[in-house]
Amino acid sequence: MFRDTRFVYLARPLDFNTTAHPILEARQLLRGAGLAFYDPGAAFELPAGARPNPTINVVNQAALDACGGVLAIMPPAGSTSIGVPMEIERARGQGKPVLVVADVATVERSWALQSVSRVD
C-alpha cells in the first residue's frame, strides 16, 4: 500500500471546535513544518441533521492508511471519544508513529498511555 511519510493524519474528536486550542495549534504546527495533513473534522461539509454514513468513514480510513504518521489530539479530561482511540490503534497496528497530545489528567487515567514514551 502507498504510504506518504510527509502526510500526517490529524486524529481528533470531531465534535471539538476546529478553532479551539489545541486543534488550531496542531494545524498551525503541521503547516509550519511543511507537512501535508488530513483533518477529518474539516474534510466534509454536511447539511444540518445529517446522520452517520459509512461513506465518510471509508474516506477517513483511506487517508489514515495512506499517511506516514498520526498526530492524535485527545479530548479534554471528562470528555470521551471513541474515534480517536480507534484511529490510534489502527495506525499503531500498521506500525506508524503516533504522537498523542493529552492533558495530564487524561494521561494519568489511561492504562494504555502508561506504556508509551511521555514528554511533558
Backbone torsions as a table, in degrees:
resi	resn	phi	psi	omega
1	MET	NA	143.0	176.9
2	PHE	-65.6	135.2	176.3
3	ARG	-139.2	126.5	-179.7
4	ASP	-104.1	112.6	-176.4
5	THR	-70.5	-14.1	178.6
6	ARG	-100.6	14.7	179.7
7	PHE	-116.9	122.5	-174.5
8	VAL	-114.8	138.9	175.3
9	TYR	-95.5	124.2	179.3
10	LEU	-96.0	96.1	179.9
11	ALA	-83.7	127.8	-179.1
12	ARG	-160.4	157.6	176.8
13	PRO	-63.3	128.6	-175.6
14	LEU	-73.2	-20.9	179.4
15	ASP	-89.3	4.6	177.5
16	PHE	-89.2	131.0	-175.3
17	ASN	-52.4	129.7	-177.6
18	THR	-68.3	-19.5	179.8
19	THR	-98.5	0.5	-178.3
20	ALA	-80.8	150.2	171.9
21	HIS	-71.2	135.5	8.5
22	PRO	-97.4	6.1	-179.9
23	ILE	-61.4	-47.8	-179.6
24	LEU	-60.7	-43.3	178.3
25	GLU	-61.7	-42.4	179.4
26	ALA	-61.6	-44.3	179.1
27	ARG	-62.6	-42.4	179.1
28	GLN	-66.3	-39.8	178.3
29	LEU	-61.1	-46.4	-179.6
30	LEU	-64.7	-43.4	176.8
31	ARG	-60.8	-46.3	-178.2
32	GLY	-62.5	-29.1	178.7
33	ALA	-82.3	-2.3	-179.7
34	GLY	72.9	25.3	-179.3
35	LEU	-98.5	142.6	169.7
36	ALA	-79.3	143.4	178.3
37	PHE	-146.2	156.2	178.2
38	TYR	-115.5	122.4	177.6
39	ASP	-113.3	103.3	-176.9
40	PRO	-61.1	-24.2	178.8
41	GLY	-73.8	-17.0	-179.7
42	ALA	-115.4	6.4	-173.4
43	ALA	-82.1	-23.5	-172.2
44	PHE	-130.8	146.3	170.6
45	GLU	-107.3	117.2	-177.4
46	LEU	-115.0	143.9	177.8
47	PRO	-69.9	157.6	177.0
48	ALA	-56.1	137.4	177.5
49	GLY	79.9	8.0	179.8
50	ALA	-61.5	141.4	-179.4
51	ARG	-101.9	154.6	177.5
52	PRO	-52.6	142.6	-174.8
53	ASN	-141.8	134.7	-178.0
54	PRO	-64.0	-20.6	-178.8
55	THR	-59.8	-45.1	-179.3
56	ILE	-63.8	-40.1	178.8
57	ASN	-62.5	-37.1	178.4
58	VAL	-62.6	-44.0	179.1
59	VAL	-64.1	-46.7	-179.9
60	ASN	-60.7	-42.6	179.9
61	GLN	-66.5	-35.9	177.3
62	ALA	-64.3	-41.2	177.2
63	ALA	-64.8	-41.9	178.8
64	LEU	-64.0	-39.7	179.0
65	ASP	-67.3	-32.9	-176.5
66	ALA	-85.0	-17.2	-175.2
67	CYS	-74.1	162.3	177.1
68	GLY	-95.1	-13.4	179.7
69	GLY	-171.9	170.2	-175.4
70	VAL	-128.2	134.0	167.5
71	LEU	-106.5	111.7	-174.5
72	ALA	-107.6	121.0	177.3
73	ILE	-101.8	114.7	178.1
74	MET	-79.7	152.1	178.0
75	PRO	-67.9	160.8	178.4
76	PRO	-59.6	154.7	178.1
77	ALA	-51.4	138.7	-179.1
78	GLY	91.2	-12.0	177.2
79	SER	-101.8	164.6	178.5
80	THR	-126.1	157.3	175.4
81	SER	-149.7	132.3	174.6
82	ILE	-95.9	-41.0	-174.9
83	GLY	-63.6	-45.0	-176.8
84	VAL	-60.9	-50.2	177.1
85	PRO	-59.8	-35.2	177.3
86	MET	-65.0	-41.0	179.0
87	GLU	-66.7	-39.1	177.4
88	ILE	-60.7	-48.9	-178.5
89	GLU	-65.8	-37.1	177.5
90	ARG	-61.7	-45.8	-180.0
91	ALA	-65.5	-43.2	179.1
92	ARG	-63.1	-38.2	177.9
93	GLY	-64.0	-23.9	177.9
94	GLN	-93.9	4.0	177.9
95	GLY	76.2	21.0	-178.7
96	LYS	-90.0	147.5	175.6
97	PRO	-69.9	141.1	-179.9
98	VAL	-131.6	127.0	173.8
99	LEU	-107.6	118.7	-178.6
100	VAL	-101.9	126.2	176.2
101	VAL	-108.1	120.6	-177.6
102	ALA	-149.7	155.1	175.5
103	ASP	-75.4	162.2	-175.5
104	VAL	-57.4	-41.4	-178.7
105	ALA	-60.8	-39.3	179.1
106	THR	-66.9	-44.2	-179.6
107	VAL	-62.5	-44.4	-177.6
108	GLU	-67.0	-26.7	179.0
109	ARG	-85.3	-14.6	-171.4
110	SER	-92.9	121.3	174.3
111	TRP	-67.0	-41.0	-177.3
112	ALA	-65.1	-39.1	-177.3
113	LEU	-76.4	-11.0	177.3
114	GLN	-71.4	-19.8	-174.7
115	SER	-98.4	8.0	-178.9
116	VAL	-118.1	162.8	178.5
117	SER	-62.3	145.3	-176.3
118	ARG	-129.1	135.5	175.2
119	VAL	-122.3	124.4	179.3
120	ASP	-93.8	NA	NA
